[in-house]
Amino acid sequence: MTLTKKFITFKDKRGLLIKILESKFKSCVFVTSKKGTFRANHYHKKDSHYCYILEGEIYYFTKSLNKKSKLNRVKVKKGEMVFTPPRLEHLFYFKKDTKFIVLSPSVRTKKAYEKDLMRLDMHKYPEISKLLKKN
């Protein structure tokens, strides 16, 4: 997982350009999520993705597939981006209504997406429940 907070910016009298990312993508998805909900709760066998937050914020939980690995949490805010590599368990929790864009190098048809996906129950992990109760 990689969190990006600063981007290359160019500003003049016409307005602002912010270079968010340069890469090859086959999928760009706009997502809205309601306050108090979860998304992701899985890992990808081969796919990866960037999530750029347009509005709101995400509590982003990750864990290596190694059983002894530690759970990580980061708050991703408006104007920030997080990268999720393959084979990383991840869960999004939305503390407020949120809008974001997901950019992926893989085709994301339903069939291809489901074939690459391993669903989890991260929202039931005791350490996640404890963290969410504190916030």
Contact map, one row per residue, 1 for C-alpha under 8 A:
111000000000000000000000000000000000000000000000000000000000010000000000000000000111100100000000000000000000000000000000000000000000000
111100000000000000000000000000000000000000000000000000000000000000000000000000000111000000000000000000000000000000000000000000000000000
111110000000000000000000000000000000000000000000000000000000000000000000000100011110000000000000000000000000000000000000000000000000000
011111100000000000000000000000000000000000000000000000000000000000000000000000011100000000000000000000000000000000000000000000000000000
001111100000000000000000000000000000000000000000000000000000000000000000000000111000000000000000000000000000000000000000000000000000000
000111110000000000000000000000000000000000000000000000000000000000000000000000010000000000000000000000000000000000000000000000000000000
000111111000000001110000000000000000000000000000000000000000000000000000000000000000000000000000000000000000000000000000000000000000000
000001111100000001110000000000000000000000000000000000000000000000000000000000000000000000000000000000000000000000000000000000000000000
000000111110000111100000000000000000000000000000000000000000000000000000000000000000000000000000000000000000000000000000000000000000000
000000011111000111000000000000000000000000000000000000000000000000000000000000000000000000000000000000000000000000000000000000000000000
000000001111111110000000000000000000000000000000000000000000000000000000000000000000000000000000000000000000000000000000000000000000000
000000000111111100000000000000000000000000000000000000000000000000000000000000000000000000000000000000000000000000000000000000000000000
000000000011111000000000000000000000000000000000000000000000000000000000000000000000000000000000000000000000000000000000000000000000000
000000000011111100000000000000000000000000000000000000000000000000000000000000000000000000000000000000000000000000000000000000000000000
000000000011111110000000000000000000000000000000000000000000000000000000000000000000000000000000000000000000000000000000000000000000000
000000001111011111000000000000000000000000000000000000000000000000000000000000000000000000000000000000000000000000000000000000000000000
000000001110001111100000000000000000000000000000000000000000000000000000000000000000000000000000000000000000000000000000000000000000000
000000111100000111110000000000000000000000000000000000000000000000000000000000000000000000000000000000000000000000000000000000000000000
000000111000000011111100000000000000000000000000000000000000000000000000000000000000000000000000000000000000000000000000000000000000000
000000110000000001111100000000000000000000000000000000000000000000000000000000000000000000000000000000000000000000000000000000000000000
000000000000000000111110000000000000000000000000000000000000000000000000000000000000000000000000000000000000000000000000000000000000000
000000000000000000111111000000000000000000000000000000000000000000000000000000000000000000000000000000000000000000000000000000000000000
000000000000000000001111100000000000000000000000000000000000000000000000000000000000000000000000000000000000000000000000000000000000000
000000000000000000000111110000000000000000000000000000000000000000000000000000000000000000000000000000001000000000000000000000000000000
000000000000000000000011111100000000000000000000000000000000000000000000000000000000000000000000000000111100000000000000000000000000000
000000000000000000000001111100000000000000000000000000000000000000000000000000000000000000000000000000111111000000000000000000000000000
000000000000000000000000111110000000000000000000000000000000000000000000000000000000000000000000000001111111000000000000000000000000000
000000000000000000000000111111000000000000000000000000000000000000000000000000000000000000000000000011110000000000000000000000000000000
000000000000000000000000001111100000000000000000000000000000000000000000000000000000000000000000000011100000000000000000000000000000000
000000000000000000000000000111110000000000000000000000000000000000000000000000000000000000000000001111000000000000000000000000000000000
000000000000000000000000000011111000000000000000000000000000000000000000000000000000000000000000001111000000000000000000000000000000000
000000000000000000000000000001111100000000000000000000000000000000000000000000000000000000000000111100000000000000000000000000000000000
000000000000000000000000000000111110100000000000000000000000000000000000000000000000000000000100111000000000000000000000000000000000000
000000000000000000000000000000011111100000000000000000000000000000000000000000000000000000000101110000000000000000000000000000000000000
000000000000000000000000000000001111100000000000000000000000000000000000000000000000000000000111110000000000000000000000000000000000000
000000000000000000000000000000000111110000000000000000000000000000000000000000000000000000001111000000000000000000000000000000000000000
000000000000000000000000000000001111111000000000000000000000000000000000000000000000000000001110000000000000000000000000000000000000000
000000000000000000000000000000000001111110000000000000000000000000000000000000000000000000111100000000000000000000000000001000000000000
000000000000000000000000000000000000111110000000000000000000000000000000000000000000000000111000000000000000000000000000000000000000000
000000000000000000000000000000000000011111100000000000000000000000000000000000000000000001110000000000000000000000000000000000000000000
000000000000000000000000000000000000011111100000000000000000000000000000000000000000000011110000000000000000000000000011111000000000000
000000000000000000000000000000000000000111110000000000000000000000000000000000000000000011100000000000000000000000001111110000000000000
000000000000000000000000000000000000000111111000000000000000000000000000000000000000011111000000000000000000000000001111000000000000000
000000000000000000000000000000000000000001111111000000000000000000000000000000000000011110000000000000000000000000011100000000000000000
000000000000000000000000000000000000000000111110000000000000000000000000000000000000011000000000000000000000000000011100000000000000000
000000000000000000000000000000000000000000011111000000000000000000000000000000000000011000000000000000000000000000010000000000000000000
000000000000000000000000000000000000000000011111100000000000000000000000000000000000110000000000000000011100000000010000000000000000000
000000000000000000000000000000000000000000010111110000000000000000000000000000000011110000000000000000011100000000000000000000000000000
000000000000000000000000000000000000000000000011111000000000000000000000000000000011100000000000000001111000000000000000000000000000000
000000000000000000000000000000000000000000000001111100000000000000000000000000001111000000000000000011110000000000000000000000000000000
000000000000000000000000000000000000000000000000111110000000000000000000000000001110000000000000000111100000000000000000000000000000000
000000000000000000000000000000000000000000000000011111000000000000000000000001111100000000000000000111000000000000000000000000000000000
000000000000000000000000000000000000000000000000001111111000000000000000000111111000000000000000011110000000000000000000000000000000000
000000000000000000000000000000000000000000000000000111110000000000000000000001100000000000000000011110000000000000000000000000000000000
000000000000000000000000000000000000000000000000000011111000000000000000000011100000000000000000111100000000000000000000000000000000000
000000000000000000000000000000000000000000000000000011111100000000000000000011000000000000000001111000000000000000000000000000000000000
000000000000000000000000000000000000000000000000000010111110000000000000001111000000000000000111110000000000000000000000000000000000000
000000000000000000000000000000000000000000000000000000011111000000000000001110000000000000011110010000000000000000000000000000000000000
000000000000000000000000000000000000000000000000000000001111100000000000111100000000000000011110000000000000000000000000000000000000000
000000000000000000000000000000000000000000000000000000000111110000000000111100000000000001111000000000000000000000000000000000000000000
000000000000000000000000000000000000000000000000000000000011111000000011110000000000000001110000000000000000000000000000000000000000000
100000000000000000000000000000000000000000000000000000000001111100000011100000000000000111100000000000000000000000000000000000000000000
000000000000000000000000000000000000000000000000000000000000111110001111000000000000000111000000000000000000000000000000000000000000000
000000000000000000000000000000000000000000000000000000000000011111101110000000000000001110000000000000000000000000000000000000000000000
000000000000000000000000000000000000000000000000000000000000001111101000000000000000001110000000000000000000000000000000000000000000000
000000000000000000000000000000000000000000000000000000000000000111111000000000000000000000000000000000000000000000000000000000000000000
000000000000000000000000000000000000000000000000000000000000000111111000000000000000000000000000000000000000000000000000000000000000000
000000000000000000000000000000000000000000000000000000000000000001111100000000000000000000000000000000000000000000000000000000000000000
000000000000000000000000000000000000000000000000000000000000001111111110000000000000000000000000000000000000000000000000000000000000000
000000000000000000000000000000000000000000000000000000000000001100011111000000000000000000000000000000000000000000000000000000000000000
000000000000000000000000000000000000000000000000000000000000111100001111100000000000000000000000000000000000000000000000000000100000000
000000000000000000000000000000000000000000000000000000000000111000000111110000000000000000000000000000000000000000000000000000000000000
000000000000000000000000000000000000000000000000000000000011110000000011111000000000000000000000000000000000000000000000000000000000000
000000000000000000000000000000000000000000000000000000000011100000000001111100000000000000000000000000000000000000000000000000000000000
000000000000000000000000000000000000000000000000000000001111000000000000111110000000000000000000000000000000000000000000000000000000000
001000000000000000000000000000000000000000000000000010001111000000000000011111011100000000000000000000000000000000000000000000000000000
000000000000000000000000000000000000000000000000000010111100000000000000001111110000000000000000000000000000000000000000000000000000000
000000000000000000000000000000000000000000000000000111111000000000000000000111110000000000000000000000000000000000000000000000000000000
000010000000000000000000000000000000000000000000000111100000000000000000000011111000000000000000000000000000000000000000000000000000000
001111000000000000000000000000000000000000000000000110000000000000000000000111111100000000000000000000000000000000000000000000000000000
001110000000000000000000000000000000000000000000011110000000000000000000000100111110000000000000000000000000000000000000000000000000000
111100000000000000000000000000000000000000000000011100000000000000000000000100011111000000000000000000000000000000000000000000000000000
111000000000000000000000000000000000000000000001111000000000000000000000000000001111100000000000000000000000000000000000000000000000000
110000000000000000000000000000000000000000000001110000000000000000000000000000000111110101000000000000000000000000000000000000000000000
100000000000000000000000000000000000000000000011100000000000000000000000000000000011111100000000000000000000000000000000000000000000000
000000000000000000000000000000000000000000111111000000000000000000000000000000000001111100000000000000000000000000000000000000000000000
000000000000000000000000000000000000000000111100000000000000000110000000000000000000111110000000000000000000000000000000000000000000000
100000000000000000000000000000000000000000110000000000000000011110000000000000000001111111000000000000000000000000000000000000000000000
000000000000000000000000000000000000000011110000000000000000011110000000000000000000001111100000000000000000000000000001000000000000000
000000000000000000000000000000000000000111100000000000000001111000000000000000000001000111110000000000000000000000000000010000000000000
000000000000000000000000000000000000011111000000000000000001110000000000000000000000000011111000000000000000000000000000011000000000000
000000000000000000000000000000000000011110000000000000000111100000000000000000000000000001111100000000000000000000000000000000000000000
000000000000000000000000000000000001111000000000000000000111000000000000000000000000000000111110000000000000000000000000000000000000000
000000000000000000000000000000001111110000000000000000001110000000000000000000000000000000011111110000000000000000000000000000000000000
000000000000000000000000000000000011100000000000000000001110000000000000000000000000000000001111100000000000000000000000000000000000000
000000000000000000000000000000000111000000000000000000011000000000000000000000000000000000000111110000000000000000000000000000000000000
000000000000000000000000000000011110000000000000000000111000000000000000000000000000000000000111111000000000000000000000000000000000000
000000000000000000000000000000011110000000000000000011111100000000000000000000000000000000000101111100000000000000000000000000000000000
000000000000000000000000000001111000000000000000000011110000000000000000000000000000000000000000111110000000000000000000000000000000000
000000000000000000000000000001110000000000000000001111100000000000000000000000000000000000000000011111000000000000000000000000000000000
000000000000000000000000000111100000000000000000011111000000000000000000000000000000000000000000001111100000000000000000000000000000000
000000000000000000000000001111100000000000000000111100000000000000000000000000000000000000000000000111110000000000000000000000000000000
000000000000000000000000111110000000000000000000111000000000000000000000000000000000000000000000000011111000000000000000000000000000000
000000000000000000000000111100000000000000000011110000000000000000000000000000000000000000000000000001111111000000000000000000000000000
000000000000000000000001111000000000000000000011100000000000000000000000000000000000000000000000000000111110000000000000000000000000000
000000000000000000000000111000000000000000000011000000000000000000000000000000000000000000000000000000011111000000000000000000000000000
000000000000000000000000011000000000000000000000000000000000000000000000000000000000000000000000000000011111100110000000000000000000000
000000000000000000000000011000000000000000000000000000000000000000000000000000000000000000000000000000010111111110000000000000000000000
000000000000000000000000000000000000000000000000000000000000000000000000000000000000000000000000000000000011111110000000000000000000000
000000000000000000000000000000000000000000000000000000000000000000000000000000000000000000000000000000000001111111000000000000000000000
000000000000000000000000000000000000000000000000000000000000000000000000000000000000000000000000000000000001111111100000000000000000000
000000000000000000000000000000000000000000000000000000000000000000000000000000000000000000000000000000000011111111110000000000000000000
000000000000000000000000000000000000000000000000000000000000000000000000000000000000000000000000000000000011111111111000000000000000000
000000000000000000000000000000000000000000000000000000000000000000000000000000000000000000000000000000000000011111111100000000000000000
000000000000000000000000000000000000000000000000000000000000000000000000000000000000000000000000000000000000001111111000000000000000000
000000000000000000000000000000000000000000011110000000000000000000000000000000000000000000000000000000000000000111111100000000000000000
000000000000000000000000000000000000000001111000000000000000000000000000000000000000000000000000000000000000000011111110000000000000000
000000000000000000000000000000000000000001111000000000000000000000000000000000000000000000000000000000000000000001011111000000000000000
000000000000000000000000000000000000000011100000000000000000000000000000000000000000000000000000000000000000000000001111100000000000000
000000000000000000000000000000000000000011100000000000000000000000000000000000000000000010000000000000000000000000000111110000000000000
000000000000000000000000000000000000000011000000000000000000000000000000000000000000000000000000000000000000000000000011111110000000000
000000000000000000000000000000000000000011000000000000000000000000000000000000000000000001100000000000000000000000000001111110010000000
000000000000000000000000000000000000010010000000000000000000000000000000000000000000000000100000000000000000000000000000111110011000000
000000000000000000000000000000000000000000000000000000000000000000000000000000000000000000000000000000000000000000000000111111011000000
000000000000000000000000000000000000000000000000000000000000000000000000000000000000000000000000000000000000000000000000111111111000000
000000000000000000000000000000000000000000000000000000000000000000000000000000000000000000000000000000000000000000000000000111111100000
000000000000000000000000000000000000000000000000000000000000000000000010000000000000000000000000000000000000000000000000000011111110000
000000000000000000000000000000000000000000000000000000000000000000000000000000000000000000000000000000000000000000000000011111111111000
000000000000000000000000000000000000000000000000000000000000000000000000000000000000000000000000000000000000000000000000001111111111100
000000000000000000000000000000000000000000000000000000000000000000000000000000000000000000000000000000000000000000000000000001111111110
000000000000000000000000000000000000000000000000000000000000000000000000000000000000000000000000000000000000000000000000000000111111111
000000000000000000000000000000000000000000000000000000000000000000000000000000000000000000000000000000000000000000000000000000011111111
000000000000000000000000000000000000000000000000000000000000000000000000000000000000000000000000000000000000000000000000000000001111111
000000000000000000000000000000000000000000000000000000000000000000000000000000000000000000000000000000000000000000000000000000000111111
000000000000000000000000000000000000000000000000000000000000000000000000000000000000000000000000000000000000000000000000000000000011111
